[in-house]
Amino acid sequence: MTIRSCFLGVLLALLLPLGAAASEQRQQAAPPRADAPRPVLVLQIDGAIGPVSVDRVKRALERATREQAQLVVLEINTPGGLDTSMRGIVQAILASPVPVAGYVAPQGARAASAGTYILYACHVAAMAPATNLGAATPVAVGMPGIGPDEEPKDGKSGKDDASGAADKPQDTMSAKRVQDASAYLRSLAQLRGRDTAWADQAVKESASLAANEALARKVVDLIALDRADLLRQLDGRDVRAGGPDAPSVKLATARAPVLEMELNWRDRLLAALSDPSLALLLMMVGIYGLVFEFMNPGFVAPGVIGGVSLLLALWALQMLPINYTGLALILLGIAFFVAEAFVPSYGALGLGGIAAFVFGALLLIDSELPGFGVPVPFVATLAALFALALIALIRMAFKAHARPVVSGMPNLLGARAVVIEFDPQENEGWAQLNGERWRIHAGQSLLPGQFVQVARIDGLRLEVHAVARADEASQQQQQPASAP
C-alpha cells in the first residue's frame, strides 16, 4: 500500500463522520410534517449546576426553536450549583419562545438549592414520586447558612443583646445575599403563579418539600410517575411562553416524538475539565512540566505537556468560583518545592511548600456547594506525594554532601597528567589533566606523551616533574626483584 493510498484512506475516515453528522443535522433541522405533532425535546440535568449546564440548556433551547419543538422537558436531579450558572439557566428559560417543563426525576431525585430556582422558572413544574425540592439558601465560605429572621440556638435575640451587631448570627453580607436570593425566588413564584410564602421559607429557612407536599402547596403543577406519564398529563394543557403578551400554546404531547439530547464528547470533556480536582492536578502537571523543560532544554515533551495542561487548568479555573488567596498559596507552595531542589535548605522550603499547598488546595474553591470542592483525601494524597519527593530530595542532598570533593585546586596536587607539547628551551609546555589543557613548567626536558605529576600550582600554571610511563611502570612492577 502506497503512502498516497494511506493518506486517502485516513482522509475518507475523517470526512465520513463529518458527512454523517451534517446529514443528521439536516434531518433534524427538517421541518415536521403538517399532520404530525411537533417533537418534544428532553434534556437531563444531572449533577451539580455549573457552566457546562448553562451551555447545554442554551443549546437545547436553540435546537428546540430551530426544530420547531412544542416543548422542552428538563429532567432535573441536582444537589445545587453555582449562583451565576443558575441565573444563566433561569434567564435562558424566561427568554425561550418554546415552553419549558421542569421535571424532578427519576424517583429518588432532588432539585435542591439551584435546582429549586430552575424549577420555579419553568412554565410547568412537575415531580416524580419520592422526590424533593428546596433548601435554597445561598451558601459560601464563612457563611453561617441561616436566615436573618431565625432565632439563635440559645433562644436569645441578637437585637436585644448588649453586644449589639457584633453578636448577630449573620453578618451584613450574608443577610444581603439571603435577601437577594429570597426576592429572586419570590419573583419567579409570582411570574408562574406559585406559592410565594414557601419560596421565602426555602431561602431563609432552608425548607424542603416532598412531591406530595409540593403539589398540595401549589409549588409544582403535577406529579408524574415517569416521562410518558408526564407527556400524557401535559397533553391539551395551555402554556404561554415568550412573555406576557405572547399567545398561549396548546400542547399535544401524548403521541409526540421525543428527541433526547445526549451528552456529546464536548460536554463530557468540559464537564471533566470543570472538576476542581482535575483542574488542580492539571495546574500542577503544567507548572512542573514547564519547570522541567526549562531545567533540561531539548526534551520538548515535558514543555508541550506542561503548556497544554496549564492552559486547560486556567480555562477550568476561570469557570469556577476561585478563592485567589488559595490559588496564591498553591503557587507559593509549588515555588517553595521547586526551590528546594536548588537551595540547600535541608527540607525547610519543602515543608513550607507542602503546608502552603495543603492550605491553598482547601481554600481554592470559594464555595461549599456539593460537587465544587477539592476532596480532602485528594489533597492528602497530593501532600503525601510531595512529602515522598521531599524525602528523596533530602536524601540526595545528604549523599552529595558526604561525597569527597573531586574538583578544585587542592585536588590537582599529586595528580598525573600527559604532556601534549613541550619547549625544552623555556622548559614550558602543555599537558592534559582531567580532560583539560593546562600550562606546565618543569625543571627538565619532557617529551610528548610522557606522564608528569603535579608538584605545585602557580596561578594557572602547574609545576610538574616527570614520572615513568604507564607501560614502563607496569613492566617494572612485573620484573622480579634482583638478589643483592
Buried (B, 14 or more C-beta within 10 A) or exposed (E): EEEEEEEEEEEEEEEEEEEEEEEEEEEEEEEBEEEEBBBBBBBBBEBBBBBBBBBBBBBBBEBBBEBEBBBBBBBBBBBBBBBEBBBBBBEBBBEBEBBBBBBBBBEEBBBBBBBBBBBBBBBBBBBBBEBBBBBBBBBBEEBEBBBBEBEBEEEEEBEEEEEEEEEBBBBEEBBEBBBEBBEBBBBBBEEBEBBBEBBBBBBBBBBBBBBEBBBEEEBBBBBBBBBEBBBBBBBEBEBEBBEEEEEEBEBBBEEBEBBEBEBEEEBEEBBEBBBBBBBBBBBBBBBBBBBBBEEEEEEEEBBEBBBBBBEBBEBBBEBBBBBEEBBEBBBBBBBBBBBBBEEEBEBEBBBBBBBBBBBBBBBBBBBBBBBBBBEEEBBEEBBEEBEEBBEEBBEEBEEEEEEEEEEEEEEBEEBEBBBBEBEEEEBBBBBEBEEEEBEBBBEEEBEEEBBBBBBEBEEEEBBBEBBEBEEEEEEEEEEEEEEE
